[in-house]
Amino acid sequence: MSDPKRPPNPWIKSLGLWAAILLALVVVVNVIQGPSTSATGTVLAYSDFLTKVDEGSVKGIEFRGGEIQGKTQADEAFRTTIPPLGDPTLIQKLREKGVRFDAKPEEQRGFLAQLLLSMLPFVLMIGIWIFVMRQMQNGGGRGGAMGFGKSRAKLLVPKEGRVTFDDVAGIDEAREELQEIVEFLRDPQKFNRLGGKIPKGALLVGPPGTGKTLLARAIAGEANVPFFNISGSDFVEMFVGVGASRVRDMFEQAKKSSPCIIFIDEIDAVGRSRGAGLGGGNDEREQTLNQLLVEMDGFDANEGIIIVAATNRPDVLDPALLRPGRFDRQVTVGRPDIEGREKILVVHMRKVPMAPDVNPRVIARGTPGFSGADLANLVNEAALLAARRGKRLVAMAEFEDAKDRVMMGTERKSMVMTDDEKKMTAYHEAGHAVVSLHEAASDPIHKATIIPRGRALGLVMRLPERDQYSYHRDKMFANLSVSMGGRVAEEVIFGHDKVSSGASSDISYATDLAKNMVTQWGMSDKLGPLKYGENQEEVFLGHSVTKTQNVSEETARVIDAEVKAIVMAGYDRAKQVLTDNIDQLHRVAAALLELETLSGDEIKRVLAGEQIVRSSGLTSLPSPGSTGVSAIPKTGRRGGFEAPAPI
């Protein structure tokens, strides 16, 4: 169904106009030509006509160009066509038979009609050519085939989709830094009286989903000025010079709407450092960047035009783009803390009917590291779950399930495992859980499950009690021990020969963590507090041509030895914990086999010998391995634990 408020397509409008003009020309020609006399009567073959003449049954005829029209003795009309070469004996035969005949010239069109008819094809061709050229230049806007030199910036007027600072939460520091821009756009004289100049550009830097675009729209909404939105990739085309033309056109549009804001999203697509490409100075991207630099701070002052750009890769931007006079400020838009997450949740919960038991503070505590986009997705997932369950309000249970789905993946309950597969998964996850409980620096366990989620057959999720911005050595070693807990549990319970490939993700995590500790964070006693790079091959046009030697071979061997020693220290620690607490390993595994999912508090109650009450009633803990599930075994990752990556 079409939107009644949507404006008509200019391309269709132009096509209809030319069709109407063509129809009018045809009508004019027909009117000028006048009504034509249509021939009537039976159509005869020329041979039949001659036979009738010989029989004397033809009363009279009339020659009209290449056609003969006549009547028989019975006053029946007929007509026939003269052969191409004519018939020289026809006149003599008509005289002999006493047939009256006459000749009239063929009807001629008027001079004006002939002129219009002769010019009609040319007029039609010229009209089509004009129509095509207009569409190529304008494209019904700026997206035509020949409109690639026009800017693709979309203008968002203040009344359409207005966003204010009330819609932006969790990034108060960034909002305060941009408040000056809003005040300048509202009252420029306030700053001009003191000789102050507002920053020409502000660069928003931060991870994806933290609200950079939303913040830029809020600036325009608060200042109540036009807002031009464009992506960095919209400037670059395969034709050299197109990007520069689009930059010029964009600033020309902005000058007409001044004061205004131009927002360039993902500016790193066009603002990368020059001299790094294969095209040298004639590279299309570099020419586009040069034009952008000139427009932002050239001889022509663009008063009232403020550039706001966003990127999550500020390290690759050209230094000339970041200097004062272009992007005077770099505003960091980071992931929100617990206070910010709570405010963001409140904003997104406005349009969703909430049950009384929903507590945004509790949800914010359980979502460390979530960005604004992640929290918006969480609220949406909870609303979808409530709708599927036939509820009118979104309760806390839906938020918990949605959080597990976002963090750990969707449950694959249709994936049925054999008794041995399920038992090994249970002991693997129990190994992670038991080691985590015995590591003082480890984050508390949020949930352990042997229900397949995502690509894992099981999972242990840990969540920090507060926002963490740095990690200490003891926490890193605790994470190494916990990551090795699943592999060690398989060895202790099932033997060395029965160890599976399920610990692949755990081993990868432990190796990367140990390598960063040695080469990036200076936590190796042998190598000291130094940063070491990695030896790597450089690829040029798909071929490895050179090898970058960042460390010597001897140092590389020491690094490998230190990484192995750190990982094996975590392995030995996990083995010691599980060997000393084998009974706890059996209890947690048995509880997972029975209940499939346990919270952190339930795991502690299991270790204390208490029973767990679920909605289905009182549940007693079985002995390990007492399950009757049988099915075709599935392949996949055994499982793992989830922990924030150290920074």
N, C-alpha and C positions, 0 to 999 in steps of 0.2 A: 504494500500500500504506500503510495507516494505521500510525502509530507506537503500539506497545503501551503505551508509557509516557505517552502523551498523555492528560490527564484528559478525561473525557466532557464534551460540550458541555452546559452548564447549561440552555440553552434547550430542547434535545431532552429532557433529563431532566425538566424541568417539564411539557413537552407529554405525555410518556409517563405521568406521574403523573395528569394530568387525564383522559387517555384511559382509564386503569385505573379511576378513580373512576366515570366514565360507564358503563363496561361493568358494573361492580358494581351500579349502580342498575338497569340493565336486567334483570340476572339476578334481583335481589331482587323486582322487580315481577312477573316471570314466575313465580317461585316462589309468591308470595302469590296470584297470580291462579289458580294451579292448572292442571291439564291441561284443555284445552277439548275438548268432544266434537265430533269432526269428522263432518260429514254424509257419508253414502255413498249410492251408487245412481246410476242413470242420470238425467241431467238432461233433463227434458222441457219442451217449450214448453207454455205454459198452454193453448193451443188443443188440443194433443194430449192433454193431461190431461183436458179436457172430453170429448173424443171417447171416451177410454177409459171415462169414467164413464157416458156414454150407452150404450156397448156392454156395460156390466155387467162389465167385466174388472177393476175396481178392488175389492180386498178390504177395505182399510181405509186411513185416512190419519190424520195427526197434524199439527196446526197448531203451528208454532214461530215466533212473531213474524210476519214477512212471508214465511215459507217453508212449503211443504207437503211433508211426507215421508210416503211410503206404500208399500204393496205391492200387486202385482197378484194375481189368483187363482192364478197360478203361483208365488207367493212371490218375485217379482222386485222388488227395491227400486228406487224412483225418487224424484225430488224435482223440485219446480218452485217458481216464485216467484209470489205473488199480485200482480195488477196494482196500481198505486199507488192507484187509486180504489176498489179492492175489487170484490167480485162478490156483490151481495145475493141473487142467485138460486141461489148455489152450495149453501147449506145445504138448501134445498127439494129440489134435484135429488139431493143425496146421500141424503136420506130416501126419495125415491121409488125409488131404485135399491138401497136396502138396504145402503148403504156405511157401515161402522162408522167413526166419526170421534171424535177427541179433541183437546184443546187444552192445551198446556203453555206456561207463561210463558218468555220469553227469559232465558237464563242471565245472572245479575247478578254483577259482580265484588264482592269484599269492600270494606268501607269503606276499609281501609288501602291496598288496591291502587288504588282510585279516587283516594284522596288523593295517593298517590305519582305516579300517572300525570298528574294535573292539575298537580302541582308540578314535574314533571320538566322541562318547557320553561323554567320560571323558574330552576330550579336550574342548568340548563345555561347559560342566558344569564348568570347571576351568576358562574358558574365561569369562563366565557370572559372576562368583563369583568375579574375578578380576575387571571386569567392575563396578559391583555394589559397591564394596569396594572403588574403586577410586572415584566414584560419592558421596559416603557417606562421604569420608574424605574431598574431595574438593568441591563437589557439583557444578562442573563447575566454581568454584570460592570459595566463603566463605559462601554460603547459603545452603549447602547440609545437608542431614539428620544427618550426624555425624560431621558436621562442626560447631556445636554450641559452640565449644571452641575457634573458630577463631573470630577475631575482625570483627565487621560489619561497621567499619569506612569507609567512602567513600572518595577516594582521588580525589581532584579537582586540576588538574595541572594548572599552571598559564595561559596557553593559552585557557583553556576552561572556558567560563562564567566568564571572569575576571571582577572584580569590583574594582574600585578605590575610593579614597576619593571624587572625583568629583561627584560620584553617591550617596554620603551620604551628607545630608543637615539637618540643624536644630538641630544638636547635636555637635556644634563646640567645647564645653568644653571637652566632652568625646573624641572627635577625637584628640584634642591636648594632652590629657593624654596618648593616645596610640601611639603618634608619635614617642616616644622613642623606642618602640618595632620595629617599621618599620626601623628606623635608625640603630638599632643594627643588624637586619637581613641583612641589606644592607652592613654594614661595622662594623663587630664585633670588629676589632682591635682598632677602635676609642675609645671604652669604656675600652677595656682590657689594653690599655697602661697606663691608670690612676688607674688601679685596681678596676674599677667599674664593677658591675655585674648587668646584666639586670634582671628585675623581671621575675621569672620563670612562674608566672601565673597572669592573670588579670581576675577578676570576673566582668562581666557586669550585673548590677542590674537595673531593671526598669520595668514598666508596659508592658503588651503585646502590640506588634505592634509598639514599639518605635524605632526599627531598630537595635536591639542587634546583630542578626545574620548577617544582612547586614554590620554592622560595622566590625565584625570579618572577613568577606570575603574581605572587603576593605583593612584590614591590610595585608592579604596574597597577594592581588593584587598589593598593593603598594610595598611590599617587593619583589615581584616576586619569591615567594617560594611555595612549595607544601602546600596544605591545606587539612587536614583530618577533616571530618565532621561526628559527631556521636551524637546520642541522649542519655540522661541518662538512658532511659528505655531500650535501646538496650543491656545493660550490664546484666540485671537481668533476670534470667530464673528460672524455677521450680527446676532445678538440682543444688545442692549445689556445689560451686566451679567453675561453668561455667563462672560467671561474672569475677572472679579473673583471669581466664585463658584468657578471652577476653581482659582484661586490659593489661596483659603481652604481648599478641600478638599485641595489638595496639601500644604499645611503641616499640616493636621490628620492626614493619613496619616503625614507625616514625624515628628510628635511621638510617634506610637505606636511608631515604630521607632527612636527616638533612642537613642544617637547615630547619625547617618546623614549622607549626602551627597545633596544635590539638584543634579543637573547640568542646566542649561538650555542647550541648543545653539542657536546662531543667535539670541542674545537680542536682536539689533538688530531682529528682527521685531516685538517688543513694547516694546522699551526706547528707541525713538527720542525725540528731544527733543519735549516737549509744546508745543502752540501752533502747530504747523506744519500741522495738518490742516484739513479743511473743516468738521469737526463741532464745533469749539470745545472747551469743557470736557466736553461730553456725548459725545465720540467714544468708541467702544467700546475702542479701543486705549489711549487715555489713561486710562480708568477702570481697565483691567487693570493698567497701569503704576502708577497710584496705589495700588491694592491691594497690588501687589508691594512697593512702597516701604514701606508700613505694616507688612507682614508681616516684612520684612527688618530693620527698625529702628523698631518702634513701641513702644507701651506694654507689649505682651506680649513677654517675652523668650523667644526660641526657642533655649534652651540645648541644645547638642549637635547643632544642625542647621547644617551648613556649606553655603553656596551656592557652587557652581562653575559659571561660565558661560563660553561661548566665542563669539567673534565675529571676523570679519575687517573689521569696519567700526566701530572704536571712536569715530571722529570724529562719528558720528550719534547716539550715546547721550546720554540726558538727564543733565545734570550732577548732579542729585540722586541718580541711580543710582550714580554713580562716587565719591561722597563717602565719607570714612571712616565706618565704622559699617555700611556696606552692602557695597560692594566695596572693601575696604581695600587690596587689592593688585591690580596689573595685571601679569601675568606674560606677557612676550613669548615666543612660541613661533615662532621664525624657521626659515628653511630651513637645513638642516644644512650644515656645512662638510665638507671631505674626510674628516676623522676621524669625524665623525658619520655620513656616508654609508656609510663602511666598516662601522661598528657596526650600522647599520640593515640593510645587506645580510647581515651575519652572522646577524642575528636571523631574517630571512625565508628564509635558506638552510638553516635547521635541518631543515625538513620536506621538503626537496628533495634527492634524491641527486645529489651533485656529482662531476664528474670531477676527477682530480688536477690538471689544468691550470687550473682556475678560481682566479683571484686576485681577491678582493674589493677589494684596494687598487687594482688596475689599473682595475677597473670604476668605483670611486668617483672616480678621477681623470678618467675620461671622461664623467662625468655631473654637471657643474657646474650648480647651480641646481635640481637635482631635489629634490622634497620626499619625505617618507617614503612617501606614497601612490604617487608616481611610481616609487620604487625597488621597492615591493611589486609594482606592475604590471610592472616590468621583469623581476623574477624569475619572475613567473607567465607572461609571454610567452615567456621562454626555456624554461620547462618545457613549455609547449604546443608550441613548435617542436621540441624534442627528442622529444616523444611522436609528433608527426606524422612525424618522420623515422625512427621505429622504434628509438630509442636507449633504453638503460636508465639512462644517466647524462646529466646536463646538462653539456655542455662549454662551453669559452670561446667556441667558434664560435657557439653558440646565443645567448650573451649579446651578442656583437657584432652579430649579425643582429637580435636583439630591440631593442638600443639604436638601431640605424639605423631600425628600424620605428617606434619611439616618437618619435624626434627628427625624422625626415624623412618619415614616412608609409609606407604599404604600397607596395611596388613594383607597378606596373601593366604587367607584361611583355606582357600581351595587347594593349596599345595600340601599334600599329605605325605608324610615321611614314614619310613619303616621304624620299628622299635629301636634298632641299633642306631639309626641316623638321629632319631629324636633324643635318645639317651646321650649320645656323644655331644649333641648341641647343648643339652642341659648342663652337662659337666663343663663344657667349654665356657658357657656364660657364668656358671657358678664359680669357676676359677677366677674370672675377672672380678666378680663381686666380692669374693672372700679376700683376695689380695687388696682390693680397694679399701675394705673395712679395716685392714690391719696396717694401712699406710696413713700416718697422721696427716701428711700434707696433701692427700688425695681429696678431690672434691666429693661431696656426698652423692650417693647413688640416688638417682631419681626413679629409675624403673629398669627392671630386667625382664626380658621376654624371650621365649623360644618360638614365638609365632613369626614366620618369615615376614620380613618387611623390606621393601625395595629389593636389593640384590643380596641381602644377608639372610641367613637362616635363623639368626637370633641376634640379640642386641642387649648391651648394658649401657644405659644412658646415665651420665653423671652431669650434674649442674652445679656451678659454683654458688656459694651463699651470697655473694655480692659481686659487683662488677670488678673485673680484674684488668688492669692496664699493663702489668708486667708480671713475669713469672720468675720465681726463684729457683735456685739449683735443687733444693730439696723437693720441690714440686715436680720438677722435670724428672728426677730420678724416681719419684713415686709413679709418675705416668709411665715410665719405662717398665717398672715392675708390674703395673696393672695390665699393660699391653701384652706382656709375656704370660699373664696368668692363664689365659685360655689354652695356649700351646702346652704349658707345663701340666695343666689339669689332664689333658688328653694323654700325656706321657705317663703320669702317675697312675691313672685309672686303667687305661687300655694297653699300656706298654709301648715300647719304642717303635715296634713294627706297625702299630695301628694308628699312628699319628696321621691326621688328614691334612689336606691343603687349606682347611678353613681359616688358618691363622695368617693368610697371606696379607690381608689388610693391616693386621696388627704388626707384622714384621716390617711392612713398608713404613708404617707410622713411626715405629721405634728407630728404624735406620735413619729416616730423615731427621728425627729429633736429635739423635746422637750426632749426626753430621753437622747440624747447625750449632750444637753445643761446642763442637771442636773447632769449626772453621769460621763461625760468625760471632759467637758470644764469648769466646775466650775462656771456656770452662775445662780446658785440658791442662793438667799440671806439666806435661812434657812439652807442649807447644806454646803454652803461655797465652797471655791476653792479646793475641794478634788475629787479624782477619786473613784468611787464606781463600784464594779463588779456586776454581775448578779447571782442570785441563779440558779443553773442548776444541772441536773442529769447527771452523767457520765455513759456511755454505755459501757459494756464489753460483747463481743460476742453476741450482739443483745439484751442484757437484761440490764435494769437499776438496778444497784447494789448499788450505793452510791449517795449521794447528797452533792454537794459542796456548802457550806454556806459561801458566800463572804460578806454578810451584815446581820445584825440582822433583825428580823421581824419588830421591831419598825422602823428601818431606811428604810426598804423596803416600809413600809406604807407611810413614809414621802416622799420618792422618787415618789411613785405613785401619791400622792397628789400634789406634785410640778409639775409633768408632766401634770396632768390634768389642773392645774391652768394656766400653760403657754399656753396650747392649747386653753383653753377657753378664755384667754385674746386675742388671735388672732381671735377667733370666734366673740367675742364682738366687736373688732375693725372693722372687716369686716361688721358686721351688722350695726354698726353706719355709716360707709361710704356709704353703699348701701341705707340705709334709708334716709340719708341726700341728696343723689344724685340719687333718683329713676328715674328722667327724663333721666339722662345719661344712666342708665341701660336699659331703654326702647329703646333709640335711637340705642345703640350698638346692642341689640338683633334684632331690626327690620332690621338693615343693614346686619347682618349675615343671617337672613332669606331670604333676597333679593339676596345678593351677595355670600353667603356661605363662602367666604374667605376674610379677611381684613388684610392688613399690619398694622404695628404700626402707620405709618403716616396717613393712611386712617382712623383709629379709632379716631385719634386726630381731623381730619377734620370733621368726623361725629359729634363729640361732639361740634365742633364749628358751626354746622349747615350748613356746605358746602356740595355740591354735589360731587360725585365721578365719574370721567371720566374713563371708561374702553375702551378697543379696540373696543367693540361693540357699543360704543356711550355714551351719557350722561345718567346717571342713577339717578333717584330720589328715595328717601328713603320712603318706605311704612310705614304704621302703623303697630305696632306689631301684629304678628299672621296672616297677610294677605298672606297666602300661600295656594295653591290649591293642594298640593301633597297628595296623599293617597296611602297607601300600607299596607302590612302586617307588624305589628311592629316587630322589631328585639330586641333581648336582647343583653346586653353587657355593658361595662363601659360607663358611661355618657360622660366622658372626663376628662380633667385635665389640668394642666399647667406643662410646662417643665422648670426646673431650675437646675443649677449645684448643686450637693450635697455638703454641707459644708465639709471642711476638717480640 
